[in-house]
Amino acid sequence: MAQDTIITEEPQLKEYVNDLRTRGVKKLALDMEGDQGMFHYKYAVSILQCFDGENAAVIDVLKMGSNDTLREFLTCQDIIKVMFACGNDIFMSQTVIGCTITPINDISVAQKLLGQPINLANYLNIEKEEKDAFQRANWLLRPIKPALLEYAINDVLKLLEIENNMVEQLVEKGLYEEYIRVSRAASDKKHISNPHLLFETKFPGYARMPFEKKRRAAALWIFRELLGERFDCPVGYLLPKKLLCQVLYSDKDLPHAIETELNRHRKPQKKLGLELIKELLDTASRSPHIPSKPAAIKRRRVYTKPQEPRDAASAGGGC
């Protein structure tokens, strides 16, 4: 890949976007690579790879950082972004870059409407296992390995052609408007970007817990996030989600239950001390995100007008 196709600074990105508009580019194949809690605590977008039908480019987001030009590029309405299974990329963009991606035509939506398998690897002449291995690679290392750059570009080179072929089928079957509607709706979804708030949907069995257990579960979840942030380590490596319930329902008090699971397989010199656990758990317990006890529902008293005593005449009998 030629060096000038790798965009590392905001002025270069401005030139790239201006060039797309000058050439009348209305559709752009787009994909993203990054780290979603595999190598570090915080999520990171590494690159965006693009193909406009003629030229390919890699935007080095990690080196460039988030900026207004990048957000304008991802949200400009005059360039449609053709993507595959865009939901996670939108989540990463909202979390890391601070914007959604729009407008989108999502090939996976077309495949679903046409009754086809939701799969891209078959079109790219790459085995799914090989594609998964590339996606699990460490995209945060610089310089990016040539093999990773080649994979990244190849991942978008055929997207426009694939989508054009599917659009013909969608139009023929009267499904094109539904394809656009569903694709564009993905951009409007607001993802929760604060991991401290995810216990309600991510903690196993949370919805069925009694209130006090929910408070302990929330504190445990937030503790795990604080611990990951302290050591810049993916939280799943420190305390896997499947063990959270074991800790929560342990016969031990919460700090000692956490200590047991955290240190179960650690070497003696790497064991985490109980004082650190208590410190972070105390911070977690005082988080404003811990659910508050719902206010008691006041029962509304229904006023019943007392009946007047019946006189003898109205009581019946009469003269």
C-alpha positions in Angstrom: 0.0 0.0 0.0 1.3 3.4 -0.9 2.2 5.6 2.1 0.0 8.5 1.0 -3.1 6.4 1.3 -2.7 6.3 5.1 -4.3 9.4 6.6 -2.7 10.3 10.0 -3.6 14.0 10.5 -6.8 16.0 10.4 -5.6 18.3 7.5 -5.1 15.1 5.4 -8.6 14.0 6.3 -10.0 17.3 5.2 -8.3 17.0 1.9 -9.6 13.4 1.5 -13.2 14.4 2.2 -13.0 17.4 -0.2 -11.6 15.1 -2.9 -14.5 12.7 -2.4 -16.9 15.5 -3.0 -15.0 17.0 -5.9 -15.2 13.6 -7.6 -18.9 13.3 -6.9 -18.5 10.2 -4.6 -21.9 9.4 -3.2 -21.2 5.9 -1.8 -18.2 4.8 0.2 -17.4 1.3 1.5 -16.4 1.6 5.2 -15.2 -0.7 8.0 -13.5 -0.3 11.3 -10.8 -2.1 13.3 -10.0 -1.5 17.0 -9.8 -2.9 20.5 -13.0 -3.7 22.4 -11.6 -4.7 25.7 -9.2 -7.3 24.5 -5.8 -5.6 25.2 -6.7 -2.6 27.3 -9.4 -1.4 29.7 -10.7 1.5 27.5 -12.1 0.8 24.1 -10.1 2.2 21.1 -10.7 2.7 17.4 -7.6 1.9 15.5 -8.4 2.6 11.8 -11.2 3.2 9.4 -10.7 1.6 6.0 -12.5 3.1 3.0 -13.0 2.4 -0.7 -14.8 4.8 -3.0 -14.9 2.5 -6.1 -11.6 3.7 -7.4 -9.3 4.5 -4.5 -8.7 2.9 -1.0 -7.6 4.8 2.1 -6.9 4.0 5.7 -7.7 6.6 8.3 -5.5 6.1 11.4 -7.9 7.2 14.1 -5.6 6.0 16.9 -2.8 8.3 15.8 -5.0 11.2 14.7 -7.4 11.2 17.6 -11.0 12.2 17.6 -11.7 15.5 15.9 -14.4 17.6 14.2 -13.4 16.6 10.7 -13.6 12.9 11.6 -17.1 13.3 13.1 -18.2 15.4 10.1 -17.0 12.7 7.7 -18.8 9.9 9.6 -22.1 11.9 9.8 -22.2 13.8 6.5 -25.5 13.1 4.7 -24.1 13.5 1.2 -21.9 10.3 1.4 -23.6 7.0 2.1 -21.5 4.5 4.0 -21.8 0.9 2.8 -21.0 -1.4 5.7 -21.6 -4.9 6.9 -23.2 -5.6 10.3 -22.7 -2.1 11.4 -24.1 -2.2 14.9 -20.8 -2.8 16.8 -19.0 -0.2 14.7 -21.7 2.4 15.6 -21.3 1.5 19.2 -17.6 2.0 19.0 -17.9 5.2 17.1 -20.4 6.6 19.7 -18.2 5.4 22.6 -14.8 6.4 21.3 -15.2 9.1 18.6 -18.3 10.8 20.0 -20.8 10.4 17.1 -22.8 7.9 15.2 -22.2 6.8 11.6 -24.8 7.9 9.1 -26.3 7.4 6.6 -25.6 3.6 6.3 -26.6 0.9 3.9 -26.0 -2.3 5.7 -25.3 -5.4 3.6 -26.3 -7.7 6.4 -29.8 -6.2 6.4 -30.0 -6.9 2.7 -29.0 -10.5 3.2 -31.6 -11.0 5.9 -34.4 -9.5 3.8 -33.4 -11.7 0.9 -33.3 -14.8 3.1 -29.5 -15.3 2.6 -27.0 -16.3 5.2 -25.6 -13.4 7.2 -22.0 -13.8 6.0 -19.3 -11.7 4.3 -16.3 -14.0 4.3 -17.8 -16.1 1.4 -17.7 -13.0 -0.8 -14.1 -12.1 0.1 -12.4 -15.4 -0.6 -11.3 -15.7 3.0 -12.0 -18.4 5.5 -14.1 -17.3 8.5 -11.5 -18.5 10.9 -8.8 -16.5 9.1 -11.0 -13.4 9.2 -11.7 -13.9 12.9 -8.0 -14.2 13.6 -7.3 -10.9 11.8 -10.1 -9.2 13.8 -8.6 -10.5 17.1 -5.2 -9.1 16.2 -3.7 -6.2 18.1 -4.6 -3.3 15.9 -3.2 -0.8 18.4 0.5 -1.5 17.6 2.3 1.0 15.5 3.5 0.7 12.8 0.6 -1.5 11.6 1.8 -4.7 10.2 1.6 -4.9 6.3 -0.5 -8.1 6.5 -3.1 -6.3 8.7 -3.2 -3.3 6.3 -3.7 -5.7 3.4 -6.5 -7.5 5.2 -8.1 -4.2 6.2 -8.2 -2.9 2.6 -9.4 -6.2 1.1 -12.2 -6.2 3.6 -13.8 -3.2 1.8 -12.8 -3.5 -1.8 -15.9 -5.6 -2.8 -18.5 -4.1 -0.5 -19.8 -1.6 -3.2 -20.1 -4.4 -5.8 -21.8 -6.7 -3.4 -24.3 -4.1 -2.3 -25.1 -3.0 -5.9 -25.9 -6.6 -6.8 -28.2 -7.0 -3.7 -29.9 -3.7 -4.4 -31.0 -5.0 -7.8 -32.6 -8.1 -6.0 -34.2 -5.9 -3.4 -35.8 -3.6 -5.9 -37.0 -6.6 -7.9 -38.7 -8.1 -4.8 -40.1 -4.7 -3.6 -37.8 -4.7 -0.5 -35.6 -1.8 -1.2 -37.5 0.8 0.9 -37.5 -1.6 3.9 -33.7 -2.2 3.4 -33.1 1.6 3.6 -35.4 2.0 6.6 -33.8 -0.7 8.7 -30.3 0.3 7.7 -30.8 3.9 8.6 -32.5 3.0 11.9 -29.3 1.5 13.2 -27.6 4.9 13.2 -30.3 6.4 15.5 -29.8 3.8 18.3 -28.2 5.4 21.3 -25.7 3.1 22.9 -24.8 3.3 26.5 -21.1 4.4 26.5 -20.5 4.4 30.2 -19.6 0.9 31.3 -20.6 1.6 34.9 -24.2 1.7 33.7 -24.3 -1.7 32.0 -25.1 -3.9 35.0 -28.9 -3.7 34.4 -28.5 -5.4 31.0 -25.2 -7.3 31.4 -25.1 -8.7 35.0 -26.5 -12.3 34.8 -30.0 -12.5 36.2 -30.1 -8.9 37.4 -33.7 -8.3 36.4 -35.0 -11.1 38.7 -33.0 -10.0 41.8 -34.6 -8.5 44.9 -33.8 -4.9 45.4 -30.9 -5.3 48.0 -29.3 -7.9 45.8 -29.5 -5.5 42.9 -27.6 -2.9 44.8 -24.9 -5.4 45.7 -24.7 -6.6 42.0 -24.4 -3.0 40.8 -21.6 -2.3 43.3 -19.8 -5.5 42.2 -20.1 -4.6 38.6 -18.8 -1.0 39.1 -16.0 -2.4 41.3 -14.9 -4.6 38.4 -14.8 -1.6 36.1 -12.8 0.4 38.6 -10.3 -2.4 39.0 -9.9 -2.7 35.2 -9.3 1.0 35.0 -6.8 0.9 37.8 -4.7 -1.7 36.1 -5.6 -0.8 32.4 -6.7 -4.4 31.9 -9.8 -5.8 30.3 -12.3 -6.6 33.1 -13.1 -10.0 31.7 -9.5 -11.1 32.4 -9.7 -9.9 36.0 -13.1 -11.2 36.9 -15.0 -13.1 34.1 -18.7 -12.2 33.9 -19.7 -15.9 34.5 -18.1 -15.7 38.0 -20.0 -12.6 39.1 -23.0 -14.6 40.4 -20.7 -16.9 42.3 -19.2 -13.9 44.1 -22.6 -12.3 44.7 -24.2 -15.5 46.1 -21.1 -16.6 48.1 -21.4 -17.4 51.8 -18.5 -15.0 52.4 -19.0 -11.3 52.7 -18.5 -9.5 49.4 -14.9 -8.3 49.9 -13.6 -11.8 50.9 -15.7 -13.4 48.1 -14.1 -11.0 45.6 -10.6 -11.7 47.0 -11.1 -15.5 46.7 -12.1 -15.4 43.0 -9.6 -12.7 42.0 -6.7 -14.5 43.4 -7.8 -18.1 42.8 -5.2 -18.7 40.0 -2.7 -15.9 40.7 0.9 -16.4 41.7 1.6 -15.3 45.3 3.5 -12.2 44.1 0.6 -11.1 42.0 -2.3 -11.6 44.4 -4.4 -8.5 45.0 -4.6 -7.3 48.6 -7.9 -7.1 50.6 -7.3 -3.5 51.4 -7.3 -2.5 47.7 -10.5 -4.6 47.2 -12.2 -2.8 50.1 -11.1 0.6 48.8 -12.5 0.1 45.3 -15.6 -1.6 46.6 -16.3 1.3 48.9 -15.9 3.7 46.0 -18.2 1.5 43.9 -20.8 1.4 46.7 -20.9 5.2 46.8 -21.4 5.5 43.0 -24.4 7.6 42.0 -25.3 4.8 39.6 -26.2 2.4 42.4 -30.0 2.0 42.2 -32.0 3.9 44.9 -34.8 2.3 46.7 -38.1 3.1 44.9 -40.4 5.4 46.7 -43.3 3.7 48.4 -46.5 3.9 46.5 -49.2 5.8 48.5 -52.5 4.2 48.3 -55.2 6.6 47.4 -58.1 6.7 49.9 -61.5 6.6 48.2 -64.0 8.9 50.0 -67.4 7.3 50.4 -70.2 9.6 51.3 -72.1 8.3 54.4 -75.6 7.3 53.7 -78.4 9.3 55.4 -80.7 7.3 57.7 -84.0 6.5 56.0 -87.1 8.0 57.7 -90.1 6.0 58.4 -92.0 7.2 55.3 -89.3 6.3 52.9 -88.8 3.0 54.7 -92.0 1.8 53.3 -95.3 0.8 54.8 -97.0 4.2 54.6 -100.6 5.0 55.7 
